[in-house]
């Protein structure tokens, strides 16, 4: 763990970016209640939200638990110390010098809002002044963004995985890089108050690849005009296709980590790519199931017509073909239903966790 500096400086750690997912509201409430209104830093939060969520309701809950001023982030609005800016549902939150961008850009790691775009843009705009924090959550969103913060000279902090309700996200960061602080949420408040007032390192420059990807990602999210030659600058094309749009994918290296990005801006870690690929495969199987059922229905109809005309041979042939399809239909249906039941059980578990958070 990096030792705490002891002096103050105008060039301090005044940009705090926080990423969380499942179980996040509970720990956000616990963290923010520890921070005073005089905190000399702005806080930006991405919480993975369903499209039909309401960020305003969540912000109201935060305001009741902290002295800081919490609000939903607004496009091109300036930000101030002592304020918390919460990303709205179904939008990304990016940072530029002195202002926020709230965009409807492509999903990253299957999420919108996603954590990596916020962390990457903060690192590109504010380099060593950034403190990146990853809290409870599933999968890997935030790991690549934390690497960008680290490589740009910022400080990195994760919730101690042993106390996280869903340890995947903080543990993924610890697996991929050396973080400055891995602490329980109950200790983060005092630590952040100390770090926010100490000088940021002046001997770090943002790596060119982070600045370049942040620039391209911002343009993709705000203007939608990506170009394949720009992708080639960031890394080699790989023999894979984007699960979201079917486009080609390029491998982008950030230090020791790599992720995949298509020219439309969809971005994946290896794990989120596999998850997205599986989801796309499932959609294809549902389409195949429907087409097979329609084909079987047509074969049975043709068999009935042949039998009415006295063509028993052709009627039997069509019925045999329909019966062969039935075997494949049942196999696909059973597989899809089993997967749907597993998803339903997981969703019920997550909704139960959310209800517990709201209680």
KOLLOLUM-88389 format. One record per atom (N, C-alpha, C): residue in one letter; x, y, z. Coordinates in steps of 0.001 Angstrom, whole numbers, plus 500000, padded with zeros to 6 digits. Each point is the difference from the previous one (the first is absolute). Layout:
BEGIN
aXYZ;...
***
This chain:
BEGIN
x500846498810500000;x499154501190500000;x500884501242500000;x499658500963499137;x500788501226499900;x499853500822501278;x501111500505500594;x499882500825501208;x499311501316499695;x499309500565500982;x499296501263499819;x500974501163499991;x499904500902498986;x500789501229500042;x499506500892501145;x500816500978500365;x499665500810501175;x499928501488499725;x500235500435498779;x499956501431499703;x498809500304499109;x499718501292499834;x498885500418499162;x500513500743498787;x499163500097498980;x500386500664498765;x498754500364499222;x500025501105499247;x498844500336499161;x499703498903498972;x501050499314499559;x499816498942499006;x499760498673500735;x498804499886500591;x499738498842500845;x499082499001499299;x499645498956500717;x499143498955499433;x498541500434500128;x499536500764499027;x498674500609500106;x498963499378499077;x500330498888499364;x499055499289499139;x499927498554500476;x498857499609500538;x499808498641500515;x498956499304499140;x500383498900499382;x499070499246499157;x499731498650500672;x498733499634500061;x499587498785500697;x499171499143499064;x500303498711499959;x499231499054499203;x499494498864500859;x498735499645499813;x499428498892500758;x498849499395499217;x499560498831500442;x498919499294499319;x499110499357501055;x499831498688499947;x499108499302500922;x500398500278501449;x499020500354500816;x500266500324501391;x500539501393500223;x500021500823498934;x500702501273500073;x499368501060500874;x498671500113500008;x499374501085500752;x500311499918501489;x500032498809500539;x500296499844501428;x501370500562500346;x501008499651499193;x501357500465500315;x500180501470499647;x499298500503498982;x500080501425499692;x499461500829501159;x498879499571500566;x499443500705501154;x500983499987501161;x500617498860500230;x500950499871501105;x501234500851499771;x500452500092498744;x501185500790499693;x499722501500500090;x498934500458499351;x499750501434499914;x499621500607501340;x499389499216500886;x499639500554501300;x501229500351500831;x501165499503499624;x501229500288500740;x500664501308499554;x499522500576498892;x500703501135499394;x499334501322500347;x500792501038500331;x499443501300500386;x499671500859498782;x499164500997500202;x499642500928498930;x501218500770499503;x501019500120500833;x501201500775499647;x501011499188499184;x499654498796499603;x500943499179499230;x500493500779498779;x501316500196499837;x500513500805498883;x500142499204498707;x498963499238499660;x500045499157498798;x498591499796499480;x499897499733498716;x498735499624499367;x499971498489499844;x498828499413500216;x499846498543499916;x499061499669498847;x500394499019499203;x499201499559498857;x499756498501500150;x498736499607499879;x499630498610500261;x499323499384498792;x500465498815499624;x499267499144499069;x499561498760500752;x498695499834500102;x499383498801500562;x499293499309498843;x500289498731499754;x499292499287498945;x498507500034500284;x499217500493499039;x498567500156500180;x499249499352498853;x498838499458500296;x499108499529498945;x499450501212499252;x499595499779498759;x499528501111499174;x498785500680500612;x499158499241500714;x498789500573500583;x500209500487501431;x501241500129500431;x500289500525501329;x499770501509500030;x500017500562501191;x499821501441500163;x501135500540500863;x500962500643499358;x501162500515500721;x499609501072501012;x498937500763499709;x499576501057500928;x499626499423501364;x499319498857500004;x499609499372501264;x501234499576500793;x500986499434499294;x501221499569500669;x500770501197500563;x500032501083499253;x500686501205500472;x499305500576501232;x498672499949500023;x499268500464501192;x500422499200501234;x500181498698499825;x500444499172501119;x501392500405500465;x500887500285499042;x501356500416500359;x499978501325500756;x499175500935499554;x499941501311500651;x499534499908501450;x499201498995500304;x499526499842501367;x501060499403500914;x501120499539499412;x501003499297500803;x501358500683500024;x500119501190499403;x501311500644499933;x499861501506500057;x501067500652500443;x500046501460500001;x500367500548498621;x500508499163499136;x500339500421498643;x498724500276499201;x500120500789498954;x498867500286499116;x500007498969498871;x498960499194499939;x499930498943498984;x498993500385498922;x500355499770498749;x499094500302498891;x500291499083498829;x499025499892499114;x500187499227498778;x500842500829499036;x501021499398499419;x500883500718499081;x499223500524498795;x500393501198499537;x499356500625498848;x501035500308498932;x499599499849498752;x500912500161498865;x500559501425499940;x501321500082499869;x500747501250499825;x499881500937501206;x499621499462501146;x499918500832501197;x501347500002500719;x500368501155500562;x501210500088500807;x499760499289501328;x501090499638500669;x499870499315501283;x500796500743501066;x499686499678501261;x500579500746501115;x500413499043501107;x500959500406500832;x500372499162501154;x498846499905500990;x500000498913500764;x498938499791500965;x498715499504499378;x500035499673498710;x498825499511499283;x500242498572499511;x498908499254499927;x500014498633499468;x499134499975498752;x500548499485498913;x499277499947498730;x499756498537499632;x498731499640499911;x499574498619499792;x499589499831498536;x500530498982499344;x499711499804498584;x498538499598499797;x499288500630499060;x498603499620499764;x499887498638499322;x498827499407500112;x499764498693499397;x500149500060498473;x500526498922499429;x500106499814498542;x500855501061499319;x500934500606500733;x500940500972499436;x501389499750500587;x501011500398499248;x501363500000500518;x500317501376500579;x500943500027500917;x500501501253500572;x501488500107499689;x500380501080499325;x501403500274499665;x500402501332500626;x501312500180500188;x500521501258500519;x500900500672498977;x499851501292499897;x500954500863499326;x500469501019501028;x500953500824499618;x500474501027500925;x498860500933500381;x499576499934501260;x499024500934500518;x498547499691499696;x499711498928499270;x498598499720499695;x499775498503499823;x498726499622500055;x499598498612499809;x499337499829498635;x500121498815499440;x499252499622498809;x499111498812500369;x498719500112499738;x499054498907500217;x499519499553498629;x500355498788499614;x499826499568498618;x499206498703499907;x499464499765498808;x499223498780499722;x500843499078499122;x501268499906500267;x500910499257499133;x499850498501500097;x500816499272499243;x499927498536499981;x500345499399501352;x499466498823500256;x500249499307501263;x501464499588500106;x500498500010501207;x501322499446500283;x499838498911501053;x500621498859499755;x499883498852500901;x498538499631500258;x499169500187498957;x498566499668500017;x499172500991500803;x500603501103500485;x499277500928500862;x499950501408499396;x498918500680500297;x499863501446499810;x499062500483501090;x500492500685501022;x501360500550500134;x501033498921500315;x501234500274499575;x501139499125500288;x501049500800500776;x500804499263500740;x500993500623500883;x501253500419499235;x500483499149499109;x501255500286499294;x500010501350499284;x498926500403499293;x500052501307499320;x500230501167500954;x499352499969501172;x500205501074500974;x501440500032500476;x500524498848500403;x501364499958500532;x501021500398498937;x499817499502498780;x500938500312498921;x499996501486499682;x498808500597499909;x499928501429499677;x500548500852501139;x499757499580501249;x500545500739501141;x501521499965499992;x500563498827499701;x501459499875499948;x500584500880498903;x499343500012498832;x500507500798498884;x499916501497500297;x498963500425500730;x499802501425500246;x500739500500501235;x500147499157501034;x500505500479501286;x501196499211500532;x500517499084499249;x501209499222500297;x500146499667501485;x501052500503500653;x500333499578501362;x499060500563501065;x499070500869499620;x499060500562500970;x498829499057500281;x499930498881499292;x498852499102500089;x500215498940501089;x498942499713500738;x499937498831500868;x498914499086499446;x500365498782499637;x499042499037499482;x499635498975501061;x498701499730500132;x499517499067501029;x499049498991499366;x500245498717500233;x499100498940499551;x499403499314501225;x498658499939500015;x499279499374501092;x499350498700499527;x499128499456500801;x499354498726499726;x499370499934498607;x500022498843499395;x499388499810498686;x500481498728499338;x499260499585498970;x500333498778499284;x500712500321498687;x500720499007499481;x500775500071498755;x501178500965500153;x500409500650498887;x501298500681499988;x499954501480499656;x498826500572499799;x499968501411499633;x500724500822501060;x500861500905499560;x500787500835500902;x501464499630500070;x500345498766499640;x501403499573500090;x500872500759499001;x499555500090498765;x500767500727498981;x500068501485500350;x498888500546500493;x499994501408500396;x500944500284501151;x500061499090500964;x500928500176501119;x501446499953499525;x500273499160499014;x501345499954499445;x500361501340499368;x499027500632499345;x500241501321499403;x500299501031501087;x499265499959501106;x500260500919501118;x501408499784500544;x500351498739500200;x501313499662500559;x501122500467499084;x499878499707498711;x501066500353499054;x500115501505499793;x498956500750500327;x500029501454499859;x500449500695501282;x500390499218501011;x500538500574501229;x498999500170501107;x498741499613499781;x498990500136501029;x500101498919501066;x499165500143501030;x499961499037501087;x498875498995499753;x500212498757500429;x499017498946499781;x499616499368501331;x498703499721500143;x499479499463501254;x498869499026499685;x499964498877500695;x498901499048499841;x499450499623501366;x498719499670499994;x499399499432501205;x500634498645500272;x500309499723501218;x500570498717500371;x499057498891499526;x500448499137499083;x499092498992499451;x499339499121501053;x500690499733501081;x499450499117501033;x498728500562500622;x499814501319499981;x498799500584500579;x498975500386498943;x500369499934498714;x499080500394498933;x498922498939499818;x498768500452499822;x498900499058499773;x500212499240498697;x500501500705498990;x500360499379498721;x501455500391499716;x500945499115500270;x501420500387499971;x500640499992498621;x499259499628498941;x500632499831498685;x500754501241499539;x499363501171500064;x500614501203499441;x501254500425500756;x499960500142501318;x501257500354500689;x501062498916499870;x499588498739500008;x500977498929499885;x500640499984498620;x499221500319498965;x500551500068498641;x501095501046499913;x499775501158500629;x501031501047500011;x501253499495500703;x499833499370501150;x501153499486500747;x500739498917499228;x499271499220499212;x500634498938499214;x500868500554498882;x499640501186499499;x500653500530498800;x501039501078500266;x499995500585501194;x500916501110500244;x500227500159501494;x501022500760500331;x500286500325501392;x499293501305500343;x499063499936500933;x499260501206500371;x500674500668501196;x499679501271500195;x500597500731501112;x499341499662501330;x498675499794499974;x499295499739501252;x498901498970499760;x499986498968500839;x498917499023500023;x499481499975501436;x498849500647500217;x499540500249501371;x498507499754500114;x499514499756501207;x498555499933500221;x499356501360499732;x498747499993499603;x499312501258499706;x499971500898501229;x499900499435501183;x499954500794501222;x501254500819500246;x501103499664499329;x501246500749500164;x500267500958498847;x499153499966498974;x500269500815498815;x499770501488500238;x499027500345500830;x499671501405500184;x501167500817500523;x500589499572501092;x501134500712500570;x501180500007499030;x500221498876499342;x501102499904499041;x499807500985498853;x498788500100499467;x499738500932498899;x500166501449500449;x499590500320501212;x500174501369500490;x501474500374500062;x500837499059500382;x501435500265500055;x500589500106498594;x499627499066499130;x500568499989498648;x499560501200499174;x498763500473500216;x499482501110499200;x500735501303500266;x500728500078501086;x500671501255500365;x501508499960499790;x500520498903499518;x501446499887499824;x500369500200498536;x501247500331499727;x500389500308498624;x499956498795499086;x499581500266498784;x500061498969498960;x501391500014499388;x500439498867499548;x501324499890499389;x500071500858498747;x501119500670499820;x500186500849498819;x500910499367498962;x500479498780500261;x500952499386499079;x499362498920499142;x498665500029499871;x499306499026499166;x499321500696498824;x500137499421498838;x499291500450498812;x499029498907499580;x498865500398499460;x499031499010499525;x500585499291498783;x500074498671500008;x500515499273498837;x499200500326498743;x500696500019498874;x499358500379498740;x498835499081499649;x500127498699500295;x498922499082499615;x498730500289500786;x500118500431501261;x498819500327500792;x499348501273499462;x500818501022499714;x499451501237499442;x499327499739498661;x500622499161499178;x499462499735498667;x498685499249500087;x499958498961500835;x498753499240500111;x498904500849500627;x500338500834500980;x499003500877500607;x499423500959498960;x500852500514499124;x499536500921498957;x499063499297499033;x500409498806499537;x499168499257499059;x498692499572500659;x500080499488501222;x498793499555500697;x499029501156500194;x500524501179500341;x499138501166500181;x499291500362498701;x500741499960498884;x499391500333498715;x498968498953499589;x500312498725500256;x499046498946499687;x498717500169500802;x500143500399501260;x498828500089500865;x499183501260499747;x500646501082499594;x499282501256499840;x499614500291498556;x500788499473499037;x499734500302498595;x499727498759499157;x500471498851500467;x499731498761499283;x500725499857498676;x501177500595499855;x500704499935498724;x501338499281500140;x499946498739500381;x501217499218500103;x500531499605498640;x501298499797499899;x500632499587498751;x500937498839500277;x500007499033499085;x500769498787500236;x501497500271500035;x500487501009499272;x501442500246500023;x500443500503501372;x499108500669500726;x500341500435501350;x500122498810500941;x499165498988499771;x500077498817500828;x501334499298499800;x500483499971498773;x501272499353499709;x501166500648500710;x499897501304500267;x501063500691500729;x500090499490501432;x498851499638500589;x499976499584501397;x500409498547500196;x499912499178498955;x500359498596500166;x499636499177498788;x500406498726499973;x499748499144498839;x498560499499499959;x499513499776498791;x498689499383499853;x500099498522500365;x498946499477500627;x499987498605500430;x498889499257499260;x500124498676499862;x499003499225499242;x498744499713500809;x499386501065500525;x498774499892500787;x499042501086499530;x498725499826500295;x499018501008499638;x499284500508501243;x499531501225499932;x499341500651501134;x498654499321500274;x499758499548501225;x498710499388500319;x498822500963499871;x500254501314500106;x498910500967499960;x499611500401498582;x501000500204499122;x499684500497498659;x500541499135498883;x500801498978500317;x500540499125498964;x501212500562499283;x500492501171500419;x501147500605499342;x501311499364500416;x501064500371499282;x501331499494500324;x500467500555501338;x500916499279500632;x500528500398501298;x501507500208499929;x500477500971500770;x501422500266500135;x500396499796501456;x501216499529500216;x500519499825501350;x500752501249500414;x499588500598501104;x500612501222500500;x500764499663501272;x501280500320500031;x500845499723501151;x500108501237500878;x499774499817501299;x500242501049500993;x500953499446501035;x501275500231499808;x500973499408500907;x499965498493499866;x499779499303501112;x499945498540499986;x498615499477499631;x498996500871499986;x498642499569499723;x499646500225498538;x499030499257499524;x499502500195498645;x498483499887500018;x499374500683499044;x498567499869499814;x499692500095498521;x498784499704499648;x499579499958498608;x499064501159499725;x500159500622498827;x499142501128499621;x499670499898498518;x498737500245499656;x499609500021498590;x499939501440499517;x499869500197498680;x500020501357499463;x498767500799500418;x498928499306500458;x498810500697500487;x500155500447501443;x501047499502500683;x500270500428501363;x499665498996501078;x499346498881499656;x499746498976501016;x501337499438500484;x500121499851501309;x501275499613500592;x499779498864500986;x500967499066500026;x499852498803500827;x501329499613500628;x499954499597501264;x501091499204500547;x499814498577499471;x501004499134500109;x499799498617499539;x498784499335500632;x499767500230501294;x498864499378500676;x498681500560499504;x499907501322499844;x498733500565499524;x499759499647498540;x501088499808499218;x499813499544498623;x499350498617499976;x500489499086500850;x499419498662500040;x498535500057500434;x499692500868500976;x498618500133500441;x499124500546498879;x500491501019499292;x499247500567498888;x499854499024498853;x501060499241499745;x499960498997498952;x498952498940500303;x499929499581501268;x499009499002500407;x498586500542499856;x499804501268500344;x498681500603499863;x499572500081498541;x500959500371499119;x499695500050498578;x499670498609499463;x500737498998500482;x499731498625499587;x498604499574500443;x499619500383501208;x498670499647500501;x498910500629499138;x500190501258499601;x499027500652499126;x499879499261498672;x501144499574499464;x499988499255498738;x499259498674500159;x500180499350501141;x499330498724500233;x498486500176500120;x499548501118500601;x498561500252500048;x499435500202498597;x500746500712499161;x499567500182498611;x499953498649499284;x501042499190500209;x500033498680499373;x498833499144500475;x499682500076501296;x498877499227500540;x498694500404499330;x499791501311499873;x498769500461499354;x499914499514498559;x501105500069499265;x500001499582498600;x499778498494499869;x500588499226500908;x499787498549499962;x498542499653500299;x499399500708500962;x498593499747500318;x499103500362498824;x500310501103499338;x499211500380498824;x500163498976498878;x501212499508499834;x500239498985498969;x499222498718500323;x500011499599501273;x499269498796500391;x498495500183499770;x499486501188500344;x498585500279499757;x499659499898498523;x500867500529499147;x499756499945498555;x500052498566499475;x500946499201500498;x500085498606499561;x498750499220500393;x499490500232501209;x498772499326500418;x498808500430499159;x499964501285499645;x498924500491499144;x500069499360498611;x501208499895499469;x500183499360498686;x499611498528500056;x500308499336501119;x499629498590500152;x498488499838499991;x499278500899500690;x498539499937500006;x499435500174498596;x500560500955499248;x499515500236498643;x500278498800499092;x501203499397500146;x500325498825499180;x499076498831500324;x499677499826501276;x499138498873500379;x498579500196499467;x499539501263500007;x498667500274499459;x499950499716498503;x501123500182499311;x500058499723498562;x500257498532499708;x500166499199501063;x500261498584499808;x501467499664499812;x500892500960500216;x501440499751499829;x500594499589501351;x499703498785500410;x500429499543501322;x501520499914500137;x500685499658498892;x501467499897500050;x500609501350500350;x499557501046499264;x500571501319500252;x499565500547501362;x498771499643500415;x499549500428501321;x500877499398501090;x500325498711499864;x500855499332500991;x501404500588499998;x500480500337498801;x501341500599499899;x500068501337500733;x498967500837499783;x499982501307500671;x499884499838501510;x499211499021500445;x499848499769501433;x501300499512500638;x500758499181499283;x501299499539500509;x500968501170500151;x500003500892499021;x500881501168500071;x499594500911501165;x498686500152500206;x499522500814501110;x500384499376501339;x499942498653500066;x500340499325501245;x501493500127500299;x500835499970498965;x501438500201500197;x500284501392500559;x499281500997499489;x500191501360500500;x499577500123501463;x498990499242500395;x499507500069501366;x501101499686501009;x500857499038499674;x501097499629500893;x500928501182500218;x500396500677498888;x500906501148500103;x499324501169500719;x498704500183499739;x499253501090500637;x499993499827501520;x499726498790500442;x499928499740501430;x501366500181500670;x501055499585499318;x501337500170500568;x500331501473500193;x499743500806498958;x500303501433500082;x499118500667501043;x498705499652500011;x499080500614500956;x500417499690501436;x500341498767500273;x500401499627501360;x501255500743500442;x500943500165499069;x501229500721500318;x499711501466500302;x499175500616499168;x499688501414500191;x499182500234501264;x499050499123500282;x499189500160501196;x500823499810501265;x500939499046499958;x500866499793501160;x500843501248500258;x500508500609498918;x500794501224500149;x499134501153500489;x498749500088499495;x499085501065500429;x499656499852501468;x499807498772500460;x499693499774501420;x501174500406500883;x501225499694499523;x501185500385500769;x500101501513500092;x499718500704498885;x500029501462500012;x498930500561500934;x498818499376499968;x498904500466500841;x500352499859501484;x500603498876500357;x500396499794501392;x501021501047500429;x500957500293499096;x501023500998500317;x499390501388500130;x499023500325499109;x499355501304500053;x499203500167501284;x499310498927500413;x499255500064501251;x500935500238501182;x501161499374499946;x500977500183501074;x500473501457500039;x500292500563498805;x500458501385499944;x498905500963500443;x498737499716499589;x498898500869500413;x499808499931501508;x500199498809500556;x499922499869501451;x501065500818500689;x501209500017499399;x501082500821500564;x499650501477499913;x499381500395498862;x499640501403499825;x498924500407500995;x499026499112500233;x498964500303500985;x500613500172501382;x500989499150500299;x500668500106501303;x500727501333500122;x500585500463498873;x500684501293500018;x499025501154500238;x498790499876499398;x499017501083500128;x499355500030501377;x500028498842500684;x499342499920501312;x500702500885501034;
***
